[in-house]
């Protein structure tokens, strides 16, 4: 009788135990997930439906609606314009994330993926996704040498090491560079130093790199700096001077103590570079600052003084309160490069710049506008006129603020872009890129991204896929899956760090 009763009771207790334990398991799982007890969080999105944490690529038009292959059941989203964005929500802030994309590429030659670090102004951190010309050279069997994260590809094996190539950079062969600053020992026997000082009164926002040439003169440049305090962060300043790839001098300035987004501008004074007795040649001056810092004026003794790859023009009514007496007149730049990108983040920056007399209508905010040369023979430089400024201007090459200041310091070196042709190159030197892995008729690529410097609490993240020229050239990228692996210190390490103690 007792055994019969127990047999009858056992299933009831089993059911009750399950009913009791399931909520506990769910709560435990949610707690582990929310507190990130082990320091890791993985999220996978395959475009099969809506997700609470990952949104599909936007905006519509550049990213098409989610689709499904009815024969295979595969789901995906096609990218036909750029840039596109993907919003991701996480329960805690993390230190870094590895993003793995499963995608197909029908011929788009240059694609990068990264993170939006600031919305105002729009600032992004991009990493390599798929660089077609490097993939092509590897597939064609170019010899490959790697050293300290730098890779050299050679059509013919002329150099035994990366160091030999950097020290003896050939001057009569085509060289493509990607994410590597190749500063060979450029000299100009016809150069004569000018006693006239150069004043650049165009206000620039954020970090910039400048190139200058000296011979029998002191390298002297003064940078007036202003902190506009629009972001929640500290704004330390450093200016580094390079000879070839070696730092020879550095000037430092700590933060002004205002880490709040007070929007109250602070005069940060002047940082001066003054170096005598240098050998003749090319020097790089790198101003390392975030977008809260304005370079309000540059004064230099050097006649040849240009920016490299980027200028962020400020002279616009948007910044009138931050810079007293700001000149909002048009700017004329003289630049290299077969491609040009411009973008504004403020209504007052909507305008019609001209490049070599050709108008480029900038009529939307936060949208990159691209121009590509159609010239069979490239001129030394082109004239860009920006009527209202407030533009981020990017190109692959040198940018001068006057005709006299321009010089072509890397005439045989090509910054790799979507229009670079492999037949024009004999060498490719690059870093921070690994070719994607072929998989199921497509590719897998993993991109590591630091979340350091992202404005806000790092719980609402916006990722960006950039594919310059994709719409113009009629290409598309089909993304089948995106996996995010977030990392931070585990809970135990966090507690020890906060309350002390040792293991």
C-alpha positions as CSV (number, residue, x, y, z in Angstrom):
1,X,0.0,0.0,0.0
2,X,2.8,2.4,1.0
3,X,4.8,1.5,-2.1
4,X,1.7,2.1,-4.3
5,X,1.2,5.5,-2.7
6,X,4.8,6.4,-3.3
7,X,4.7,5.3,-6.9
8,X,1.6,7.5,-7.3
9,X,3.3,10.4,-5.5
10,X,6.6,10.3,-7.4
11,X,5.4,11.8,-10.7
12,X,3.7,14.6,-8.8
13,X,6.9,15.5,-7.0
14,X,8.8,15.4,-10.2
15,X,6.4,17.8,-11.9
16,X,6.5,20.1,-8.9
17,X,10.3,20.0,-8.8
18,X,10.4,20.9,-12.5
19,X,7.9,23.7,-12.0
20,X,10.0,25.0,-9.1
21,X,13.4,24.7,-10.8
22,X,12.6,26.1,-14.2
23,X,12.1,29.7,-13.0
24,X,15.2,29.4,-10.9
25,X,17.2,28.3,-13.9
26,X,15.7,31.1,-16.0
27,X,16.5,33.6,-13.3
28,X,20.0,32.3,-12.9
29,X,20.6,32.4,-16.6
30,X,19.3,36.0,-16.8
31,X,21.4,37.0,-13.8
32,X,24.5,35.5,-15.4
33,X,23.6,37.2,-18.7
34,X,22.8,40.6,-17.1
35,X,25.7,40.8,-14.7
36,X,28.2,39.2,-17.2
37,X,29.5,37.1,-14.3
38,X,32.1,35.4,-16.5
39,X,32.9,38.5,-18.5
40,X,31.7,37.3,-21.9
41,X,28.5,37.7,-23.9
42,X,27.8,36.3,-27.3
43,X,25.0,37.4,-29.6
44,X,24.3,36.0,-33.0
45,X,21.9,37.5,-35.6
46,X,21.0,35.7,-38.8
47,X,18.4,38.0,-40.3
48,X,15.6,35.4,-39.8
49,X,13.4,37.8,-37.8
50,X,13.3,40.5,-35.2
51,X,15.8,40.5,-32.4
52,X,15.6,42.4,-29.0
53,X,19.3,43.1,-29.1
54,X,20.3,43.4,-32.7
55,X,18.6,45.5,-35.3
56,X,19.0,44.9,-39.1
57,X,21.2,47.2,-41.2
58,X,19.8,50.7,-41.9
59,X,18.9,53.0,-43.5
60,X,16.4,51.6,-46.0
61,X,17.6,52.0,-49.6
62,X,21.2,51.4,-48.8
63,X,20.3,48.2,-46.9
64,X,17.4,46.2,-48.5
65,X,14.7,44.3,-46.5
66,X,15.6,41.0,-45.0
67,X,15.3,38.1,-47.5
68,X,15.1,34.4,-47.6
69,X,16.2,31.8,-50.2
70,X,13.1,29.6,-50.5
71,X,15.2,26.7,-51.8
72,X,17.8,26.6,-49.0
73,X,16.0,28.5,-46.3
74,X,19.0,30.8,-45.9
75,X,18.2,34.3,-44.6
76,X,20.3,37.5,-45.3
77,X,20.3,41.2,-45.9
78,X,21.8,42.8,-49.0
79,X,23.9,46.0,-48.8
80,X,23.7,48.2,-52.0
81,X,24.7,51.6,-50.6
82,X,27.0,53.0,-47.9
83,X,27.5,53.5,-45.1
84,X,25.0,51.3,-43.3
85,X,24.5,50.9,-39.6
86,X,23.6,48.1,-37.2
87,X,22.4,48.9,-33.6
88,X,23.2,46.5,-30.8
89,X,21.9,46.7,-27.2
90,X,23.8,44.9,-24.4
91,X,22.9,44.8,-20.7
92,X,26.3,45.9,-19.4
93,X,29.2,47.9,-20.7
94,X,32.1,45.9,-22.2
95,X,35.8,46.6,-22.9
96,X,35.9,45.1,-26.4
97,X,34.1,43.1,-29.0
98,X,35.0,40.7,-31.8
99,X,32.6,40.8,-34.7
100,X,32.4,37.9,-37.1
101,X,30.6,38.5,-40.4
102,X,29.4,35.7,-42.7
103,X,28.9,37.3,-46.1
104,X,29.1,37.1,-49.9
105,X,30.8,39.8,-52.0
106,X,30.1,40.1,-55.7
107,X,33.1,42.3,-56.5
108,X,33.1,45.3,-54.1
109,X,36.8,46.0,-53.9
110,X,37.1,47.9,-50.6
111,X,35.0,47.3,-47.5
112,X,35.6,48.1,-43.8
113,X,33.6,47.5,-40.7
114,X,33.7,49.3,-37.4
115,X,32.0,51.3,-34.7
116,X,30.4,54.7,-34.3
117,X,32.3,56.3,-31.3
118,X,30.4,59.6,-31.4
119,X,27.2,60.8,-32.9
120,X,28.0,64.5,-32.6
121,X,30.1,65.0,-34.5
122,X,29.9,61.7,-36.3
123,X,33.1,59.8,-35.5
124,X,33.8,56.2,-36.5
125,X,36.5,53.6,-35.9
126,X,36.9,51.4,-38.9
127,X,38.8,48.1,-39.4
128,X,39.5,46.0,-42.4
129,X,36.8,43.7,-43.7
130,X,37.6,42.8,-47.3
131,X,40.3,44.5,-49.3
132,X,40.1,43.0,-52.8
133,X,43.5,44.1,-54.2
134,X,45.4,42.4,-51.3
135,X,43.3,39.3,-51.7
136,X,44.1,39.3,-55.4
137,X,47.8,39.6,-54.9
138,X,47.9,36.8,-52.4
139,X,45.8,34.5,-54.7
140,X,48.2,35.3,-57.6
141,X,51.1,34.0,-55.5
142,X,53.0,37.2,-54.7
143,X,55.8,36.5,-52.2
144,X,54.8,37.4,-48.7
145,X,57.0,38.6,-45.7
146,X,55.6,39.5,-42.3
147,X,57.4,41.2,-39.4
148,X,55.9,42.8,-36.3
149,X,52.4,42.9,-37.7
150,X,53.5,44.5,-41.0
151,X,53.2,42.4,-44.2
152,X,55.0,43.0,-47.5
153,X,53.8,41.5,-50.7
154,X,56.2,41.5,-53.7
155,X,55.4,40.7,-57.4
156,X,59.1,39.7,-57.7
157,X,61.1,38.7,-54.6
158,X,63.5,41.6,-54.4
159,X,63.7,42.1,-50.6
160,X,64.4,39.6,-47.9
161,X,62.8,41.5,-45.1
162,X,60.3,44.3,-44.4
163,X,63.1,46.4,-42.8
164,X,65.2,46.1,-46.0
165,X,62.2,47.4,-48.0
166,X,61.5,50.3,-45.7
167,X,65.2,51.3,-45.6
168,X,65.7,51.0,-49.4
169,X,62.2,51.9,-50.7
170,X,62.5,51.7,-54.6
171,X,61.7,55.0,-56.3
172,X,60.9,53.7,-59.8
173,X,58.3,51.0,-59.0
174,X,54.6,51.1,-57.9
175,X,53.9,50.7,-54.2
176,X,50.5,50.3,-52.6
177,X,50.1,50.9,-48.9
178,X,47.2,50.1,-46.6
179,X,47.0,51.1,-42.9
180,X,50.7,51.7,-42.9
181,X,52.6,54.9,-43.1
182,X,55.5,54.4,-45.4
183,X,57.7,57.5,-45.0
184,X,60.7,57.0,-47.3
185,X,63.7,59.3,-47.3
186,X,62.3,61.9,-49.7
187,X,64.7,64.6,-50.8
188,X,64.5,67.6,-53.2
189,X,67.8,69.1,-54.4
190,X,66.0,72.1,-55.9
191,X,64.4,73.2,-52.6
192,X,65.5,76.5,-51.0
193,X,64.1,77.5,-47.6
194,X,61.9,80.6,-47.7
195,X,62.2,83.3,-45.0
196,X,58.4,84.0,-45.2
197,X,56.2,82.4,-42.5
198,X,53.0,80.6,-43.4
199,X,49.8,81.2,-41.4
200,X,46.9,78.7,-41.7
201,X,43.9,80.4,-40.3
202,X,41.4,77.7,-41.3
203,X,40.1,76.2,-38.0
204,X,40.4,72.4,-38.0
205,X,38.6,69.9,-35.7
206,X,40.1,66.8,-34.2
207,X,43.3,64.9,-35.0
208,X,45.3,65.8,-38.1
209,X,48.6,64.7,-39.6
210,X,50.8,67.2,-41.4
211,X,53.8,66.7,-43.6
212,X,56.6,69.2,-44.1
213,X,60.0,69.4,-45.8
214,X,63.0,71.2,-44.4
215,X,66.6,71.8,-45.5
216,X,69.1,74.0,-43.6
217,X,66.3,75.5,-41.4
218,X,64.6,75.0,-38.0
219,X,61.5,73.0,-38.0
220,X,59.1,75.4,-36.3
221,X,55.3,75.2,-36.0
222,X,52.9,76.7,-33.5
223,X,49.4,75.2,-32.9
224,X,46.7,77.3,-31.1
225,X,44.2,74.9,-29.5
226,X,40.6,75.2,-28.1
227,X,38.6,72.6,-26.3
228,X,34.8,73.0,-27.2
229,X,33.8,70.5,-24.5
230,X,30.9,68.9,-26.4
231,X,31.6,65.3,-25.4
232,X,31.7,63.6,-22.0
233,X,35.4,62.8,-21.9
234,X,38.9,64.0,-21.0
235,X,40.8,65.7,-23.8
236,X,44.6,65.3,-23.4
237,X,46.7,66.6,-26.3
238,X,49.9,65.3,-27.8
239,X,51.9,66.4,-30.8
240,X,54.5,64.0,-32.2
241,X,57.2,64.6,-34.8
242,X,58.4,61.7,-36.9
243,X,61.4,61.2,-39.1
244,X,60.6,58.3,-41.4
245,X,58.8,56.0,-38.9
246,X,60.6,57.1,-35.7
247,X,59.3,59.6,-33.2
248,X,62.0,62.2,-32.6
249,X,60.0,64.7,-30.5
250,X,56.7,65.0,-28.5
251,X,54.8,67.8,-26.9
252,X,52.1,67.0,-24.3
253,X,49.3,68.9,-22.7
254,X,46.9,67.4,-20.1
255,X,43.1,67.7,-20.0
256,X,41.6,71.0,-19.0
257,X,39.7,69.4,-16.1
258,X,36.3,69.7,-17.8
259,X,35.2,66.1,-18.7
260,X,31.5,67.1,-18.9
261,X,29.7,68.1,-22.1
262,X,29.4,71.6,-20.9
263,X,29.7,73.2,-24.4
264,X,31.8,75.9,-22.8
265,X,34.9,76.5,-24.9
266,X,38.3,76.6,-23.1
267,X,41.4,78.2,-24.6
268,X,44.1,75.4,-24.3
269,X,46.9,77.7,-25.3
270,X,49.6,77.0,-27.9
271,X,51.8,74.0,-28.4
272,X,55.1,74.7,-30.2
273,X,57.4,72.4,-32.1
274,X,60.9,74.0,-32.5
275,X,63.6,71.7,-33.6
276,X,67.0,72.9,-34.9
277,X,69.8,70.9,-36.5
278,X,67.7,68.4,-38.3
279,X,68.9,66.7,-41.4
280,X,67.2,67.6,-44.7
281,X,64.1,65.7,-45.5
282,X,60.5,64.9,-44.9
283,X,59.0,65.1,-41.4
284,X,55.5,64.2,-40.1
285,X,53.8,66.2,-37.4
286,X,50.9,64.2,-35.9
287,X,48.3,66.1,-33.7
288,X,46.7,63.4,-31.5
289,X,43.4,64.8,-30.1
290,X,39.8,63.9,-30.2
291,X,37.0,65.8,-31.9
292,X,36.5,68.1,-28.8
293,X,39.7,69.9,-29.7
294,X,40.0,72.6,-32.4
295,X,43.2,73.7,-34.0
296,X,42.3,77.4,-34.3
297,X,45.5,78.5,-36.1
298,X,48.8,77.1,-37.3
299,X,51.9,79.2,-37.8
300,X,55.0,77.7,-39.4
301,X,58.4,78.7,-40.8
302,X,58.1,76.0,-43.4
303,X,57.1,76.8,-46.9
304,X,56.1,73.3,-47.7
305,X,53.4,72.2,-45.2
306,X,50.5,70.0,-46.0
307,X,47.8,67.9,-44.3
308,X,47.7,64.2,-45.0
309,X,44.5,62.3,-46.1
310,X,42.0,64.4,-44.0
311,X,41.0,67.9,-42.9
312,X,37.9,68.7,-40.8
313,X,37.0,72.3,-41.7
314,X,35.3,74.3,-38.9
315,X,34.8,77.8,-40.3
316,X,31.0,77.8,-40.1
317,X,28.3,79.6,-38.0
318,X,27.9,76.3,-36.0
319,X,31.1,77.1,-34.1
320,X,30.7,80.9,-33.9
321,X,30.3,80.8,-30.1
322,X,33.3,78.6,-29.5
323,X,35.7,80.7,-31.6
324,X,35.7,84.4,-31.2
325,X,35.8,86.3,-34.5
326,X,35.4,83.1,-36.6
327,X,35.8,83.7,-40.3
328,X,33.0,81.8,-42.0
329,X,34.1,82.6,-45.6
330,X,34.8,79.9,-48.1
331,X,37.9,77.7,-48.0
332,X,40.1,76.7,-51.0
333,X,42.1,73.5,-50.7
334,X,44.6,72.0,-53.1
335,X,44.6,68.2,-52.9
336,X,45.8,65.0,-54.4
337,X,43.8,61.8,-54.7
338,X,41.6,60.2,-57.3
339,X,38.7,59.8,-54.7
340,X,37.2,62.3,-52.4
341,X,34.7,62.0,-49.5
342,X,32.9,64.9,-47.8
343,X,30.3,64.9,-45.0
344,X,28.6,67.3,-42.7
345,X,26.7,66.8,-39.4
346,X,24.9,70.2,-39.2
347,X,22.3,71.9,-41.2
348,X,24.5,75.0,-41.6
349,X,27.0,72.7,-43.4
350,X,24.7,71.7,-46.3
351,X,26.2,73.3,-49.4
352,X,27.6,72.8,-52.9
353,X,31.4,72.5,-52.9
354,X,33.2,72.3,-56.2
355,X,36.2,70.0,-57.1
356,X,38.1,71.1,-60.2
357,X,35.0,73.2,-61.1
358,X,32.6,70.2,-60.7
359,X,29.8,70.7,-58.2
360,X,29.1,68.2,-55.5
361,X,25.7,68.6,-53.8
362,X,25.8,67.9,-50.1
363,X,22.1,68.0,-49.1
364,X,21.8,65.4,-46.3
365,X,23.3,65.2,-42.8
366,X,25.6,62.3,-41.7
367,X,25.9,61.0,-45.3
368,X,29.3,60.6,-47.0
369,X,29.3,62.1,-50.5
370,X,31.8,60.6,-52.9
371,X,33.6,62.0,-55.9
372,X,35.9,60.0,-58.2
373,X,38.2,61.3,-60.9
374,X,37.4,60.5,-64.5
375,X,40.7,62.0,-65.8
376,X,42.9,59.9,-67.9
377,X,46.0,61.9,-66.9
378,X,46.0,63.0,-63.2
379,X,47.0,66.6,-62.4
380,X,49.5,67.4,-59.7
381,X,46.5,68.7,-57.6
382,X,42.9,69.8,-57.8
383,X,41.2,72.8,-56.3
384,X,38.4,72.2,-53.8
385,X,36.2,75.1,-52.8
386,X,33.9,74.7,-49.8
387,X,31.5,77.7,-49.5
388,X,30.3,77.0,-45.9
389,X,32.9,74.6,-44.5
390,X,31.8,72.4,-41.5
391,X,33.0,69.5,-43.6
392,X,35.0,66.4,-43.0
393,X,37.1,66.0,-46.1
394,X,38.9,62.7,-46.8
395,X,41.1,61.7,-49.7
396,X,44.2,59.5,-50.2
397,X,47.0,62.0,-50.5
398,X,48.2,65.4,-49.5
399,X,46.1,68.5,-48.9
400,X,47.5,72.0,-49.0
401,X,46.0,75.3,-47.9
402,X,47.8,77.3,-50.6
403,X,49.4,76.4,-54.0
404,X,52.9,77.4,-52.8
405,X,52.7,75.0,-49.8
406,X,51.9,71.9,-51.9
407,X,54.6,69.3,-52.6
408,X,54.3,65.7,-53.9
409,X,56.2,63.8,-51.2
410,X,55.0,60.3,-52.2
411,X,54.6,60.4,-55.9
412,X,55.3,56.7,-56.4
413,X,53.2,55.5,-53.4
414,X,49.5,54.9,-53.7
415,X,47.2,54.6,-50.8
416,X,45.1,51.6,-51.6
417,X,41.4,52.4,-52.4
418,X,38.6,50.9,-54.4
419,X,40.1,52.2,-57.6
420,X,43.6,50.9,-57.2
421,X,44.7,48.6,-60.0
422,X,47.0,45.7,-59.2
423,X,48.8,46.0,-62.6
424,X,50.1,49.4,-61.5
425,X,51.8,47.9,-58.4
426,X,55.0,46.0,-57.7
427,X,54.7,46.0,-53.9
428,X,52.0,46.2,-51.3
429,X,52.8,46.9,-47.7
430,X,50.1,46.8,-45.1
431,X,49.1,46.0,-41.5
432,X,45.9,45.3,-39.6
433,X,44.5,43.0,-42.3
434,X,44.0,39.3,-42.7
435,X,42.2,38.0,-45.8
436,X,38.8,36.6,-45.1
437,X,38.3,32.8,-45.0
438,X,36.2,31.2,-47.8
439,X,33.1,29.5,-46.4
440,X,29.9,28.1,-48.1
441,X,30.3,30.1,-51.2
442,X,31.1,33.3,-49.2
443,X,33.5,34.5,-46.6
444,X,34.0,34.7,-42.8
445,X,35.9,37.6,-41.4
446,X,36.5,38.4,-37.7
447,X,37.1,42.0,-36.7
448,X,38.4,43.0,-33.2
449,X,37.1,46.3,-31.9
450,X,38.0,48.2,-28.7
451,X,35.1,49.9,-27.1
452,X,37.4,52.4,-25.3
453,X,36.5,56.0,-26.2
454,X,32.9,55.3,-27.2
455,X,30.8,58.2,-26.0
456,X,28.0,57.2,-23.5
457,X,27.5,54.1,-21.3
458,X,28.5,51.6,-24.1
459,X,25.2,49.7,-23.8
460,X,23.7,51.2,-26.9
461,X,26.2,50.6,-29.7
462,X,26.1,51.4,-33.3
463,X,28.2,49.5,-35.8
464,X,29.0,50.7,-39.3
465,X,29.8,48.9,-42.6
466,X,31.5,51.2,-45.1
467,X,31.9,50.2,-48.8
468,X,32.9,53.2,-50.8
469,X,31.6,53.2,-54.4
470,X,29.3,50.2,-53.9
471,X,26.2,52.0,-55.3
472,X,28.1,53.8,-58.1
473,X,29.7,50.6,-59.3
474,X,26.6,48.4,-59.0
475,X,28.0,45.9,-56.4
476,X,26.3,44.4,-53.4
477,X,27.3,42.6,-50.2
478,X,25.0,39.9,-48.9
479,X,25.4,39.5,-45.1
480,X,24.1,36.2,-43.9
481,X,25.1,36.3,-40.2
482,X,26.7,38.6,-37.7
483,X,28.1,37.3,-34.4
484,X,29.2,39.6,-31.6
485,X,31.5,38.3,-28.8
486,X,31.7,40.9,-26.1
487,X,34.5,40.8,-23.4
488,X,35.1,42.4,-20.0
489,X,36.7,41.4,-16.7
490,X,34.7,38.7,-15.0
491,X,32.7,39.6,-11.9
492,X,35.2,38.2,-9.4
493,X,38.0,40.3,-10.9
494,X,35.8,43.4,-10.8
495,X,35.0,42.8,-7.1
496,X,38.6,42.3,-6.2
497,X,39.5,45.5,-8.1
498,X,36.9,47.5,-6.3
499,X,37.2,46.1,-2.8
500,X,40.8,45.0,-2.8
501,X,42.1,41.5,-1.8
502,X,44.3,39.0,-3.5
503,X,43.9,35.5,-4.7
